[in-house]
Amino acid sequence: MPDLSSILSFAAGAPLDNRVRIVAVIVTAVMLGLVLELVRRRRLIERYALLWMVVALILLVLAIWNQLLAHVSHAVGIEVPANALFIAGLGLAFILLLHFSVITTRLSEETKILAQEVARLDAEARAAQAAAVNGEPAPHPAADEPPHERQSGRSASTADQ
């Protein structure tokens, strides 16, 4: 009966069956088609589409040239090529999560600034409407701000952020 190490070495060095290769190529082609369709429908911007297409092309190369992963993993010092694939996948997932966290933080800040601007403009519109109902002249927007604090379309409260 063969021991575990001989089974693992056989599994790591054995070429992929043709059926597995065909399925891998089909899945990769479907992934590329899905990315292109999402870009066409404007559900995915080109920046992220390029990233996913590169990932799909790398998977396609690995599906066609299955010894490449074994060569790369042994060059890095990883004995089992599947472990190299998992490490690369985890690294890619970490980078994507960090990137999306940065984007989410930036969008949150921009949303806060826009909400403050909308509240300020709403207050100015209500003041102007109340003045018009009372027959008073409409107040000049930002009349109480010194000219050096006025910025292009932004109030002093949002300029500080």
C-alpha angles and dihedrals in degrees: 000000000000118000125237096259093056090049092050093047090049092048093048095048100036117105118242119265114253092244091056090049092050092049091048092051091047093049090049092049090050090050091052091047091049092051092049091048091050090051091048091052090046092240092121125039120230094249092064093035089060090053093050092045090053089051090049092048091050089051090049092052090048091049093051099036101036096171091064092078090050092051093047094046093049090047089055092045101253113135100202114052091209089063090054089052092051092047091050090048093050091048091051091047091050092051092048093049091050091048093049091047090055091049092047091051092050092048091048091055092047091049091052092051092048092049090052091050092049091050091050093048091046090052091050092048092050091049091050091047092049091049091050091051091051092047094245123135113267113263115248109248113253091001090145093056119090112243094247091061094053113099132183102292096330130104124227091255093060095039091065093061 
